Amino acid sequence: MYTTHEVLNQSPLLADYNAFSTDTALAEGLRHYDIRPEGIDRLNRVGARAGSAQVIEWGFQANTFTPVLKTHDRFGYRIDEVEYHPAWHSLISEAIGYGMAAQPPVGSGDLDSDLPTHLERAAMLYMWSRAEAGVGCPISMTYAGVRALRLEPELAAVWEPLLAGKSYDPELRYAMDKPGILSGMALTEKQGGSDLRANTTRAEPAGDGGWLLTGHKWFCSAPMCDVFLMLAYTEKGLTCFLLPRVLPDGSRNAFFIQRLKDKLGNKSNASSEIEVDHAYAWMVGEEGRGVKTVVEMIASCRMDALISSAGLMREAVAQAIWHTIHRNAFGKTLIDQPLMRNVLADISLEAEGATALFLRLAHATDKEGDDSSAGQFRRLAVAAGKFQVTKRATYAISEALECLGGNGYVEESVMPRLYREAPVNSVWEGSGSVNALDILRAMVKEPAAFDVYFDEVAQTTGADQALDDAVIALKKELVSFSGEDDAQWHARDLAVRLATILEASLLLRHAPEAVSSAFCRSRLGQEGRDLLSGQVFGTLPRDVDAMAIIERSAPV
């Protein structure tokens, strides 16, 4: 074989490592919560698989051979099926087998040792997202959907055991004949998006206690799921329904996949546009209170978006550090160059803050059945954390990609996939601005949530002056808004401050001084605030002439 050179100075493949034991921030962070010995054992097993060469290869295959829509069979019959590469099925099968799609019971009752707590599940999803985040969508929807179903005990008694099943069966057949099933959701429509009350899908009684739904859904991810939670209007208003893909007699429900979305990222997961035409469904929750029914489900999905972003960030940081350890330039390894160390340390701080935040929120989820304040804290902190972490992930991954130079920009590297995947978490289950508006809504409807939040960060009062000053400034800002428009103008900045202060407080409690001090110095205080605000769009001073600026760039 003809060769012109010897391959030198290339970093080896990062594979066959344990994503749990090698993640110091995760392993140490979990020690501060009441995680069970069997939970640690489970996380070690998941970590070994998530970092294995086989699972990493599955991730590449699932993104290379993307889902294909089959609307009809060869005889012309409508089937509305999506074909996935075997790697996708392997990834989701293992994840379900570990219990990542299962929703633990509410409260402090005895938990089956075979079922993970919310904290354990969050850590598993975080590690699995490092290998391939696309499978997180159906896993998250299955996990979150149970929250809505529990409002209808009779339905929950039938469906929850199947949704918690640890066996994966991809065949499209009657759900009751399967050992485990997946749940999707189809809420938004093309004319409304996040404004769910703009939906037009209608529901009419079927005459046997069920309902018939007719309309469209603009985004329906993972359309191969067995059941879907949907919103439709009855005479009493917007209502939630559970719609099966296959009916008890084995026939297909009137659920039609019009096309698959051609997305920026999240390629391994199919997202679709669907129509339903008198499709059979059961009502979930109170008629006319559909938005209220799905609120907790959406909050759980937002939490998973935060977790996934933290996982993507952690993988990008690990890849960057791994490369710079093995790569030489200008007479030194890259990691020995002061400028490179500055970059690596900064993105590592971002990943540590996100890890500490999702662990605290998962712990609060475990406690909310017994402690109302835990639920209040979670509702506010998830909105702020989802805004902050999903946005910061894109910046951090971009910097990590650059650490690999041209090697990080090619598809043979995992970095482009991580970078493309990051923005979807900011969009899913409410964009950044929707989450920021939820924080303002909490100021009016749940002011006690802010009391719980400030009690949380008060645990580190006196530990860092920059943090103390930031908390005082935040409290002043919360009472300074001159009206709804003024509050909305500052909503994004408020979300950043709420999340960053909470991350700083958690790191002061749970991380070494080198980490917590650097985080506070770089992200709090005036210097840190100016730096951070400049990296989050939508945080301009109130007195700027926004329209004068916008009009200069308008294409008309």
Kinemage of the C-alpha trace (Angstrom):
@kinemage 1
@onewidth
@group {chain A} dominant
@subgroup {mainchain}
@vectorlist {calphas} color= white
{ca met a 1} P 0.000 0.000 0.000
{ca tyr a 2} L 1.429 3.358 -1.041
{ca thr a 3} L 1.863 5.850 1.845
{ca thr a 4} L 3.372 9.314 1.894
{ca his a 5} L 3.510 9.891 5.638
{ca glu a 6} L 3.052 8.468 9.093
{ca val a 7} L -0.060 9.587 11.003
{ca leu a 8} L 1.094 11.453 14.104
{ca asn a 9} L -0.264 13.856 16.703
{ca gln a 10} L -3.894 12.753 16.416
{ca ser a 11} L -5.888 12.148 19.581
{ca pro a 12} L -7.244 8.603 20.001
{ca leu a 13} L -10.962 7.828 20.008
{ca leu a 14} L -12.643 8.536 23.321
{ca ala a 15} L -14.505 5.276 23.908
{ca asp a 16} L -14.867 2.402 26.357
{ca tyr a 17} L -14.905 4.664 29.381
{ca asn a 18} L -17.459 4.890 32.205
{ca ala a 19} L -19.562 8.048 31.818
{ca phe a 20} L -20.448 7.887 35.512
{ca ser a 21} L -17.197 7.160 37.324
{ca thr a 22} L -15.214 9.553 35.085
{ca asp a 23} L -17.667 12.418 35.638
{ca thr a 24} L -16.476 13.887 38.926
{ca ala a 25} L -19.129 16.594 39.067
{ca leu a 26} L -21.916 14.039 38.665
{ca ala a 27} L -20.517 11.419 41.051
{ca glu a 28} L -19.664 13.943 43.765
{ca gly a 29} L -22.896 15.874 43.279
{ca leu a 30} L -25.014 12.797 43.913
{ca arg a 31} L -23.386 12.262 47.310
{ca his a 32} L -25.232 15.284 48.668
{ca tyr a 33} L -28.618 13.636 48.123
{ca asp a 34} L -30.240 10.501 49.447
{ca ile a 35} L -29.366 8.230 46.544
{ca arg a 36} L -29.713 4.506 47.224
{ca pro a 37} L -26.881 1.952 46.886
{ca glu a 38} L -28.841 0.183 44.156
{ca gly a 39} L -29.095 3.545 42.401
{ca ile a 40} L -25.317 3.946 42.372
{ca asp a 41} L -24.978 0.425 41.005
{ca arg a 42} L -27.484 1.205 38.252
{ca leu a 43} L -25.658 4.426 37.337
{ca asn a 44} L -22.344 2.587 37.102
{ca arg a 45} L -23.894 0.086 34.695
{ca val a 46} L -25.487 2.814 32.583
{ca gly a 47} L -22.264 4.823 32.625
{ca ala a 48} L -20.265 1.862 31.353
{ca arg a 49} L -22.702 1.360 28.487
{ca ala a 50} L -23.049 5.066 27.620
{ca gly a 51} L -19.269 5.311 27.201
{ca ser a 52} L -18.874 2.019 25.377
{ca ala a 53} L -17.657 1.896 21.793
{ca gln a 54} L -20.771 -0.049 20.806
{ca val a 55} L -23.283 2.506 22.098
{ca ile a 56} L -21.226 5.386 20.679
{ca glu a 57} L -21.307 3.672 17.277
{ca trp a 58} L -25.063 3.197 17.569
{ca gly a 59} L -25.356 6.962 17.969
{ca phe a 60} L -23.443 7.567 14.740
{ca gln a 61} L -25.488 4.968 12.853
{ca ala a 62} L -28.837 6.324 14.065
{ca asn a 63} L -27.879 9.782 12.801
{ca thr a 64} L -26.500 8.540 9.486
{ca phe a 65} L -29.470 6.311 8.637
{ca thr a 66} L -32.327 8.582 9.647
{ca pro a 67} L -36.044 7.683 9.943
{ca val a 68} L -38.066 7.113 6.772
{ca leu a 69} L -41.832 7.584 6.468
{ca lys a 70} L -43.878 4.813 4.849
{ca thr a 71} L -47.393 6.147 4.270
{ca his a 72} L -48.618 3.135 2.250
{ca asp a 73} L -47.727 -0.510 1.841
{ca arg a 74} L -46.976 -2.081 -1.543
{ca phe a 75} L -50.657 -2.864 -2.117
{ca gly a 76} L -51.708 0.755 -1.620
{ca tyr a 77} L -53.119 0.446 1.892
{ca arg a 78} L -52.424 3.360 4.227
{ca ile a 79} L -50.092 2.258 7.060
{ca asp a 80} L -48.442 5.498 8.358
{ca glu a 81} L -45.324 3.846 9.746
{ca val a 82} L -41.818 5.156 10.359
{ca glu a 83} L -38.799 2.957 9.709
{ca tyr a 84} L -35.784 3.365 11.971
{ca his a 85} L -32.289 1.954 11.735
{ca pro a 86} L -31.635 -0.989 14.093
{ca ala a 87} L -29.226 1.234 16.038
{ca trp a 88} L -32.144 3.455 17.077
{ca his a 89} L -34.068 0.477 18.373
{ca ser a 90} L -30.999 -0.728 20.275
{ca leu a 91} L -30.460 2.671 21.902
{ca ile a 92} L -34.051 3.107 23.022
{ca ser a 93} L -34.419 -0.526 24.072
{ca glu a 94} L -31.483 -0.274 26.473
{ca ala a 95} L -32.665 3.057 27.839
{ca ile a 96} L -36.130 1.670 28.556
{ca gly a 97} L -34.605 -1.434 30.086
{ca tyr a 98} L -32.808 0.734 32.653
{ca gly a 99} L -36.099 2.444 33.581
{ca met a 100} L -35.438 5.847 31.990
{ca ala a 101} L -39.030 6.099 30.753
{ca ala a 102} L -40.634 5.140 34.085
{ca gln a 103} L -42.344 7.721 36.325
{ca pro a 104} L -41.801 6.989 40.047
{ca pro a 105} L -44.830 7.256 42.360
{ca val a 106} L -45.606 10.494 44.178
{ca gly a 107} L -44.649 10.721 47.853
{ca ser a 108} L -42.386 8.810 50.179
{ca gly a 109} L -44.032 5.395 49.896
{ca asp a 110} L -41.895 2.335 49.355
{ca leu a 111} L -40.296 2.447 45.934
{ca asp a 112} L -39.634 -0.760 44.069
{ca ser a 113} L -35.843 -1.117 44.037
{ca asp a 114} L -36.104 -2.013 40.360
{ca leu a 115} L -37.624 1.412 39.629
{ca pro a 116} L -35.304 4.457 39.623
{ca thr a 117} L -36.025 7.582 41.640
{ca his a 118} L -36.345 10.878 39.758
{ca leu a 119} L -32.764 11.678 40.780
{ca glu a 120} L -31.393 8.369 39.525
{ca arg a 121} L -33.386 8.617 36.320
{ca ala a 122} L -32.146 12.176 35.685
{ca ala a 123} L -28.526 11.055 36.032
{ca met a 124} L -29.155 8.156 33.627
{ca leu a 125} L -30.808 10.386 31.012
{ca tyr a 126} L -27.922 12.856 31.322
{ca met a 127} L -25.375 10.121 30.580
{ca trp a 128} L -27.422 8.560 27.762
{ca ser a 129} L -27.776 11.993 26.139
{ca arg a 130} L -23.999 12.055 25.829
{ca ala a 131} L -24.167 8.969 23.595
{ca glu a 132} L -27.264 9.994 21.593
{ca ala a 133} L -29.776 12.603 22.675
{ca gly a 134} L -32.331 11.848 19.951
{ca val a 135} L -33.847 8.910 21.813
{ca gly a 136} L -34.523 11.221 24.752
{ca cys a 137} L -37.668 12.593 23.106
{ca pro a 138} L -39.918 9.476 23.313
{ca ile a 139} L -38.322 8.533 26.650
{ca ser a 140} L -39.152 11.965 28.069
{ca met a 141} L -42.709 12.008 26.707
{ca thr a 142} L -43.417 8.543 28.111
{ca tyr a 143} L -42.048 9.565 31.508
{ca ala a 144} L -43.862 12.906 31.549
{ca gly a 145} L -47.179 11.705 30.138
{ca val a 146} L -47.933 9.685 33.256
{ca arg a 147} L -48.255 12.960 35.178
{ca ala a 148} L -51.266 13.881 33.097
{ca leu a 149} L -52.756 10.380 33.130
{ca arg a 150} L -52.751 10.298 36.932
{ca leu a 151} L -55.481 12.944 36.838
{ca glu a 152} L -57.712 10.195 35.406
{ca pro a 153} L -57.188 7.259 37.842
{ca glu a 154} L -59.104 4.725 35.766
{ca leu a 155} L -56.979 5.393 32.696
{ca ala a 156} L -53.800 5.521 34.772
{ca ala a 157} L -54.546 2.109 36.286
{ca val a 158} L -54.691 0.624 32.793
{ca trp a 159} L -51.895 2.481 31.028
{ca glu a 160} L -49.285 3.340 33.648
{ca pro a 161} L -48.008 -0.238 34.131
{ca leu a 162} L -47.435 -0.488 30.374
{ca leu a 163} L -45.729 2.912 30.209
{ca ala a 164} L -43.429 1.844 33.059
{ca gly a 165} L -42.622 -1.451 31.340
{ca lys a 166} L -38.970 -2.255 30.754
{ca ser a 167} L -39.503 -4.144 27.516
{ca tyr a 168} L -39.435 -2.374 24.156
{ca asp a 169} L -41.583 -3.647 21.288
{ca pro a 170} L -41.357 -1.468 18.148
{ca glu a 171} L -44.180 -3.266 16.309
{ca leu a 172} L -47.268 -1.142 15.715
{ca arg a 173} L -50.022 -3.250 17.286
{ca tyr a 174} L -52.640 -3.070 20.024
{ca ala a 175} L -50.914 -1.683 23.098
{ca met a 176} L -52.526 -4.092 25.558
{ca asp a 177} L -50.837 -6.980 23.767
{ca lys a 178} L -47.357 -5.493 24.290
{ca pro a 179} L -45.053 -5.824 27.339
{ca gly a 180} L -44.268 -2.122 27.328
{ca ile a 181} L -45.312 0.933 25.354
{ca leu a 182} L -44.222 4.480 24.502
{ca ser a 183} L -46.281 7.644 24.853
{ca gly a 184} L -46.005 10.700 22.656
{ca met a 185} L -47.705 14.055 22.694
{ca ala a 186} L -49.132 16.231 19.949
{ca leu a 187} L -50.161 19.600 21.329
{ca thr a 188} L -49.174 22.440 18.989
{ca glu a 189} L -50.784 23.471 15.705
{ca lys a 190} L -49.405 25.527 12.839
{ca gln a 191} L -51.435 28.673 13.561
{ca gly a 192} L -50.632 28.845 17.268
{ca gly a 193} L -47.396 27.137 18.265
{ca ser a 194} L -46.920 27.715 22.007
{ca asp a 195} L -50.275 29.515 22.118
{ca leu a 196} L -52.252 26.331 22.706
{ca arg a 197} L -55.555 28.157 23.017
{ca ala a 198} L -55.286 28.998 19.311
{ca asn a 199} L -55.748 25.296 18.483
{ca thr a 200} L -58.614 24.304 16.202
{ca thr a 201} L -58.755 20.502 16.571
{ca arg a 202} L -62.268 19.471 17.650
{ca ala a 203} L -63.572 16.575 19.724
{ca glu a 204} L -67.100 15.151 19.640
{ca pro a 205} L -68.628 12.370 21.752
{ca ala a 206} L -68.349 8.900 20.240
{ca gly a 207} L -71.460 7.692 22.089
{ca asp a 208} L -69.697 5.022 24.138
{ca gly a 209} L -67.788 7.234 26.582
{ca gly a 210} L -65.000 7.893 24.126
{ca trp a 211} L -64.407 10.863 21.849
{ca leu a 212} L -63.645 11.424 18.152
{ca leu a 213} L -60.902 13.943 17.332
{ca thr a 214} L -60.546 15.796 14.028
{ca gly a 215} L -57.813 18.271 13.155
{ca his a 216} L -54.062 18.601 12.705
{ca lys a 217} L -50.890 18.872 14.778
{ca trp a 218} L -47.896 20.767 13.443
{ca phe a 219} L -45.264 19.044 15.605
{ca cys a 220} L -45.683 15.436 16.640
{ca ser a 221} L -42.347 13.967 17.617
{ca ala a 222} L -41.772 10.224 17.723
{ca pro a 223} L -44.977 9.392 15.769
{ca met a 224} L -44.273 5.669 16.155
{ca cys a 225} L -45.410 5.807 19.805
{ca asp a 226} L -48.307 3.622 20.951
{ca val a 227} L -50.454 6.342 22.524
{ca phe a 228} L -50.541 10.135 22.337
{ca leu a 229} L -51.748 12.913 24.574
{ca met a 230} L -53.529 15.538 22.473
{ca leu a 231} L -55.471 18.731 22.987
{ca ala a 232} L -58.812 19.345 21.276
{ca tyr a 233} L -61.823 21.588 21.805
{ca thr a 234} L -65.118 20.332 23.174
{ca glu a 235} L -68.136 22.524 23.868
{ca lys a 236} L -66.596 23.318 27.265
{ca gly a 237} L -63.199 24.339 25.924
{ca leu a 238} L -59.723 22.983 25.300
{ca thr a 239} L -59.458 19.456 26.722
{ca cys a 240} L -56.787 16.760 26.978
{ca phe a 241} L -57.257 13.314 25.397
{ca leu a 242} L -55.385 10.014 25.198
{ca leu a 243} L -55.355 8.660 21.639
{ca pro a 244} L -54.102 5.126 20.748
{ca arg a 245} L -52.443 4.370 17.426
{ca val a 246} L -54.049 0.913 17.225
{ca leu a 247} L -57.604 0.135 18.349
{ca pro a 248} L -58.662 -2.959 20.369
{ca asp a 249} L -59.801 -4.789 17.231
{ca gly a 250} L -56.310 -4.390 15.734
{ca ser a 251} L -57.285 -1.736 13.208
{ca arg a 252} L -55.308 1.492 12.835
{ca asn a 253} L -56.780 4.606 14.398
{ca ala a 254} L -57.472 7.538 12.051
{ca phe a 255} L -54.004 8.989 12.702
{ca phe a 256} L -52.246 10.062 9.507
{ca ile a 257} L -48.585 11.111 9.214
{ca gln a 258} L -48.437 13.774 6.511
{ca arg a 259} L -44.659 14.196 6.430
{ca leu a 260} L -41.523 14.087 8.571
{ca lys a 261} L -39.823 17.344 9.501
{ca asp a 262} L -36.414 18.030 7.973
{ca lys a 263} L -34.734 19.401 11.094
{ca leu a 264} L -31.478 21.172 11.900
{ca gly a 265} L -30.522 18.450 14.353
{ca asn a 266} L -32.170 15.692 16.378
{ca lys a 267} L -31.848 13.660 13.190
{ca ser a 268} L -32.222 10.185 14.690
{ca asn a 269} L -35.650 11.070 16.075
{ca ala a 270} L -38.614 11.467 13.731
{ca ser a 271} L -40.735 14.586 14.119
{ca ser a 272} L -43.849 14.842 12.007
{ca glu a 273} L -46.959 16.682 10.937
{ca ile a 274} L -50.105 14.660 11.489
{ca glu a 275} L -53.823 14.806 10.880
{ca val a 276} L -56.579 12.993 12.750
{ca asp a 277} L -59.990 12.379 11.198
{ca his a 278} L -62.537 11.180 13.766
{ca ala a 279} L -59.756 9.377 15.614
{ca tyr a 280} L -60.913 7.576 18.760
{ca ala a 281} L -59.621 8.853 22.123
{ca trp a 282} L -60.405 9.008 25.850
{ca met a 283} L -60.693 12.194 27.874
{ca val a 284} L -57.939 12.921 30.408
{ca gly a 285} L -58.587 15.327 33.268
{ca glu a 286} L -61.414 17.817 33.532
{ca glu a 287} L -63.246 18.805 30.373
{ca gly a 288} L -62.335 22.316 29.304
{ca arg a 289} L -59.185 22.353 31.480
{ca gly a 290} L -56.770 20.847 28.992
{ca val a 291} L -53.951 23.327 29.547
{ca lys a 292} L -54.077 22.748 33.289
{ca thr a 293} L -53.996 18.984 32.649
{ca val a 294} L -50.783 19.128 30.608
{ca val a 295} L -48.932 21.732 32.701
{ca glu a 296} L -47.072 19.216 34.872
{ca met a 297} L -46.339 17.050 31.842
{ca ile a 298} L -44.800 20.021 30.038
{ca ala a 299} L -42.781 20.945 33.140
{ca ser a 300} L -41.334 17.427 33.252
{ca cys a 301} L -40.369 17.630 29.584
{ca arg a 302} L -38.744 21.003 30.185
{ca met a 303} L -36.740 19.453 32.976
{ca asp a 304} L -35.579 16.725 30.599
{ca ala a 305} L -34.556 19.346 28.029
{ca leu a 306} L -32.365 20.916 30.705
{ca ile a 307} L -30.878 17.507 31.592
{ca ser a 308} L -30.197 16.688 27.943
{ca ser a 309} L -28.448 20.034 27.421
{ca ala a 310} L -26.288 19.394 30.465
{ca gly a 311} L -25.358 15.995 29.017
{ca leu a 312} L -24.527 17.433 25.595
{ca met a 313} L -22.383 20.091 27.253
{ca arg a 314} L -20.572 17.543 29.398
{ca glu a 315} L -19.792 15.365 26.364
{ca ala a 316} L -18.487 18.370 24.396
{ca val a 317} L -16.249 19.401 27.294
{ca ala a 318} L -14.951 15.835 27.692
{ca gln a 319} L -14.158 15.629 23.969
{ca ala a 320} L -12.342 18.985 24.066
{ca ile a 321} L -10.240 18.063 27.084
{ca trp a 322} L -9.476 14.611 25.656
{ca his a 323} L -8.264 16.186 22.402
{ca thr a 324} L -6.117 18.847 24.057
{ca ile a 325} L -4.462 16.280 26.315
{ca his a 326} L -3.272 14.314 23.274
{ca arg a 327} L -2.604 17.110 20.781
{ca asn a 328} L 0.713 18.999 20.553
{ca ala a 329} L 1.154 22.493 19.121
{ca phe a 330} L 3.981 25.033 19.316
{ca gly a 331} L 6.162 22.741 21.390
{ca lys a 332} L 3.575 21.877 24.075
{ca thr a 333} L 0.444 19.831 24.458
{ca leu a 334} L -2.575 22.044 23.906
{ca ile a 335} L -3.785 21.627 27.461
{ca asp a 336} L -0.494 23.098 28.721
{ca gln a 337} L -1.122 26.341 26.833
{ca pro a 338} L -2.481 29.022 29.248
{ca leu a 339} L -5.029 30.345 26.745
{ca met a 340} L -6.417 26.875 26.079
{ca arg a 341} L -6.630 26.203 29.809
{ca asn a 342} L -8.647 29.383 30.213
{ca val a 343} L -11.178 28.217 27.617
{ca leu a 344} L -11.382 24.659 28.935
{ca ala a 345} L -11.819 25.823 32.520
{ca asp a 346} L -14.586 28.240 31.548
{ca ile a 347} L -16.663 25.696 29.622
{ca ser a 348} L -16.053 23.177 32.405
{ca leu a 349} L -17.526 25.650 34.890
{ca glu a 350} L -20.609 25.970 32.697
{ca ala a 351} L -21.050 22.197 32.624
{ca glu a 352} L -20.533 21.922 36.410
{ca gly a 353} L -23.157 24.572 37.101
{ca ala a 354} L -25.670 22.817 34.844
{ca thr a 355} L -24.958 19.460 36.508
{ca ala a 356} L -25.434 20.854 40.005
{ca leu a 357} L -28.683 22.491 38.903
{ca phe a 358} L -30.326 19.445 37.341
{ca leu a 359} L -29.385 17.254 40.314
{ca arg a 360} L -31.004 19.706 42.719
{ca leu a 361} L -34.151 19.907 40.604
{ca ala a 362} L -34.401 16.124 40.316
{ca his a 363} L -34.046 15.835 44.076
{ca ala a 364} L -36.849 18.381 44.505
{ca thr a 365} L -39.014 16.267 42.187
{ca asp a 366} L -38.494 13.270 44.469
{ca lys a 367} L -39.558 15.367 47.461
{ca glu a 368} L -42.519 17.296 46.052
{ca gly a 369} L -45.090 14.640 46.982
{ca asp a 370} L -44.283 15.165 50.670
{ca asp a 371} L -43.212 18.821 50.659
{ca ser a 372} L -45.250 21.522 48.925
{ca ser a 373} L -42.289 23.903 48.996
{ca ala a 374} L -40.295 21.423 46.881
{ca gly a 375} L -42.951 21.658 44.187
{ca gln a 376} L -42.975 25.458 44.321
{ca phe a 377} L -39.194 25.558 44.075
{ca arg a 378} L -39.198 23.147 41.153
{ca arg a 379} L -41.802 25.053 39.139
{ca leu a 380} L -39.839 28.315 39.311
{ca ala a 381} L -36.336 26.862 39.059
{ca val a 382} L -37.162 24.596 36.087
{ca ala a 383} L -38.374 27.589 34.062
{ca ala a 384} L -35.254 29.621 34.875
{ca gly a 385} L -32.901 26.660 34.551
{ca lys a 386} L -34.366 25.488 31.259
{ca phe a 387} L -33.925 28.992 29.845
{ca gln a 388} L -30.339 29.321 31.015
{ca val a 389} L -28.861 25.845 30.503
{ca thr a 390} L -30.365 25.191 27.075
{ca lys a 391} L -29.024 28.509 25.797
{ca arg a 392} L -25.601 28.307 27.431
{ca ala a 393} L -25.134 24.785 26.063
{ca thr a 394} L -24.956 26.092 22.498
{ca tyr a 395} L -22.244 28.604 23.433
{ca ala a 396} L -20.240 26.069 25.433
{ca ile a 397} L -20.432 23.379 22.745
{ca ser a 398} L -19.353 25.893 20.104
{ca glu a 399} L -16.248 26.718 22.149
{ca ala a 400} L -15.557 23.037 22.787
{ca leu a 401} L -15.829 22.307 19.064
{ca glu a 402} L -13.298 25.042 18.344
{ca cys a 403} L -10.826 23.401 20.736
{ca leu a 404} L -10.565 20.549 18.216
{ca gly a 405} L -9.956 22.948 15.345
{ca gly a 406} L -10.850 21.559 11.926
{ca asn a 407} L -11.114 18.065 13.399
{ca gly a 408} L -14.118 19.235 15.397
{ca tyr a 409} L -15.904 20.583 12.325
{ca val a 410} L -16.137 17.342 10.368
{ca glu a 411} L -18.933 14.816 10.718
{ca glu a 412} L -16.567 11.998 11.680
{ca ser a 413} L -16.244 13.904 14.942
{ca val a 414} L -19.224 13.848 17.285
{ca met a 415} L -18.940 17.612 17.785
{ca pro a 416} L -21.155 18.748 14.850
{ca arg a 417} L -23.922 16.450 16.072
{ca leu a 418} L -23.691 17.866 19.615
{ca tyr a 419} L -23.747 21.415 18.238
{ca arg a 420} L -26.786 20.787 16.021
{ca glu a 421} L -28.608 18.992 18.805
{ca ala a 422} L -28.232 21.775 21.370
{ca pro a 423} L -30.713 24.385 20.026
{ca val a 424} L -33.700 22.028 19.987
{ca asn a 425} L -33.780 21.860 23.780
{ca ser a 426} L -34.262 25.617 23.916
{ca val a 427} L -37.222 25.350 21.515
{ca trp a 428} L -38.941 22.215 22.838
{ca glu a 429} L -41.817 22.597 25.318
{ca gly a 430} L -41.717 26.360 25.142
{ca ser a 431} L -38.994 28.602 23.747
{ca gly a 432} L -36.749 30.687 25.969
{ca ser a 433} L -39.166 33.597 25.952
{ca val a 434} L -42.091 31.342 26.909
{ca asn a 435} L -40.116 30.114 29.915
{ca ala a 436} L -39.183 33.679 30.827
{ca leu a 437} L -42.866 34.637 30.692
{ca asp a 438} L -43.673 31.695 32.967
{ca ile a 439} L -41.362 33.249 35.554
{ca leu a 440} L -43.333 36.501 35.347
{ca arg a 441} L -46.559 34.525 35.664
{ca ala a 442} L -45.224 32.930 38.834
{ca met a 443} L -44.523 36.406 40.257
{ca val a 444} L -48.250 37.117 40.064
{ca lys a 445} L -49.838 33.729 40.732
{ca glu a 446} L -47.264 31.961 42.933
{ca pro a 447} L -45.208 34.598 44.788
{ca ala a 448} L -44.480 32.010 47.495
{ca ala a 449} L -42.264 30.217 44.955
{ca phe a 450} L -39.867 33.163 45.109
{ca asp a 451} L -39.788 32.935 48.902
{ca val a 452} L -38.811 29.273 48.619
{ca tyr a 453} L -36.177 30.157 46.017
{ca phe a 454} L -34.583 32.807 48.221
{ca asp a 455} L -34.642 30.440 51.200
{ca glu a 456} L -32.690 28.009 49.037
{ca val a 457} L -29.955 30.450 48.039
{ca ala a 458} L -29.844 31.904 51.570
{ca gln a 459} L -28.085 28.710 52.634
{ca thr a 460} L -24.849 30.228 51.307
{ca thr a 461} L -25.291 33.763 52.630
{ca gly a 462} L -21.882 35.091 53.639
{ca ala a 463} L -19.956 32.478 51.678
{ca asp a 464} L -19.222 34.738 48.692
{ca gln a 465} L -19.593 38.508 48.485
{ca ala a 466} L -20.368 38.547 44.765
{ca leu a 467} L -23.210 36.087 45.311
{ca asp a 468} L -24.566 38.068 48.282
{ca asp a 469} L -24.533 41.251 46.200
{ca ala a 470} L -26.223 39.486 43.289
{ca val a 471} L -29.036 38.214 45.538
{ca ile a 472} L -29.623 41.705 46.961
{ca ala a 473} L -29.691 43.204 43.459
{ca leu a 474} L -32.130 40.542 42.272
{ca lys a 475} L -34.528 41.220 45.143
{ca lys a 476} L -34.473 44.922 44.342
{ca glu a 477} L -35.175 44.252 40.674
{ca leu a 478} L -38.187 42.085 41.448
{ca val a 479} L -39.948 45.022 43.105
{ca ser a 480} L -38.725 47.681 40.667
{ca phe a 481} L -40.745 46.845 37.552
{ca ser a 482} L -43.029 49.727 36.594
{ca gly a 483} L -45.600 47.542 34.888
{ca glu a 484} L -46.193 44.460 32.769
{ca asp a 485} L -44.322 45.821 29.734
{ca asp a 486} L -41.299 46.750 31.837
{ca ala a 487} L -41.244 43.338 33.509
{ca gln a 488} L -41.495 41.576 30.142
{ca trp a 489} L -38.641 43.651 28.728
{ca his a 490} L -36.374 42.392 31.525
{ca ala a 491} L -37.762 38.821 31.661
{ca arg a 492} L -34.808 37.148 29.958
{ca asp a 493} L -32.281 38.914 32.145
{ca leu a 494} L -34.345 37.873 35.168
{ca ala a 495} L -34.249 34.225 34.055
{ca val a 496} L -30.458 34.371 33.633
{ca arg a 497} L -29.977 35.870 37.084
{ca leu a 498} L -32.295 33.413 38.831
{ca ala a 499} L -30.528 30.435 37.280
{ca thr a 500} L -26.969 31.726 37.655
{ca ile a 501} L -27.447 32.661 41.308
{ca leu a 502} L -28.910 29.229 42.039
{ca glu a 503} L -26.036 27.484 40.259
{ca ala a 504} L -23.523 29.573 42.219
{ca ser a 505} L -25.199 28.744 45.526
{ca leu a 506} L -25.240 25.022 44.727
{ca leu a 507} L -21.584 25.015 43.706
{ca leu a 508} L -20.611 26.835 46.908
{ca arg a 509} L -22.318 24.053 48.853
{ca his a 510} L -21.305 21.050 46.803
{ca ala a 511} L -18.186 21.772 44.727
{ca pro a 512} L -14.541 22.444 45.653
{ca glu a 513} L -13.548 26.027 46.367
{ca ala a 514} L -11.579 26.255 43.112
{ca val a 515} L -14.780 25.622 41.158
{ca ser a 516} L -17.246 27.694 43.189
{ca ser a 517} L -14.924 30.692 43.527
{ca ala a 518} L -14.156 30.800 39.808
{ca phe a 519} L -17.849 30.444 38.942
{ca cys a 520} L -18.892 33.330 41.202
{ca arg a 521} L -16.066 35.597 40.080
{ca ser a 522} L -16.700 35.005 36.382
{ca arg a 523} L -20.487 35.059 36.404
{ca leu a 524} L -21.527 37.334 39.268
{ca gly a 525} L -20.539 40.860 40.258
{ca gln a 526} L -20.441 43.637 37.691
{ca glu a 527} L -17.630 42.208 35.599
{ca gly a 528} L -19.232 38.802 35.464
{ca arg a 529} L -22.718 40.229 34.875
{ca asp a 530} L -21.525 42.281 31.888
{ca leu a 531} L -19.780 39.253 30.452
{ca leu a 532} L -22.725 36.934 30.937
{ca ser a 533} L -25.433 39.332 29.742
{ca gly a 534} L -23.497 39.941 26.543
{ca gln a 535} L -23.785 36.249 25.738
{ca val a 536} L -27.551 36.039 26.198
{ca phe a 537} L -29.515 37.998 23.627
{ca gly a 538} L -32.537 39.928 24.854
{ca thr a 539} L -30.871 41.611 27.849
{ca leu a 540} L -30.468 45.170 26.530
{ca pro a 541} L -30.950 48.176 28.861
{ca arg a 542} L -34.540 49.393 29.111
{ca asp a 543} L -33.884 52.854 27.671
{ca val a 544} L -32.566 51.776 24.261
{ca asp a 545} L -34.614 52.718 21.199
{ca ala a 546} L -35.335 49.151 20.106
{ca met a 547} L -37.430 49.988 17.038
{ca ala a 548} L -34.855 52.410 15.674
{ca ile a 549} L -32.331 49.587 15.771
{ca ile a 550} L -34.714 46.959 14.407
{ca glu a 551} L -35.925 49.099 11.506
{ca arg a 552} L -32.359 49.414 10.189
{ca ser a 553} L -32.249 45.637 9.761
{ca ala a 554} L -35.812 45.026 8.594
{ca pro a 555} L -35.964 43.501 5.067
{ca val a 556} L -38.721 45.927 3.991
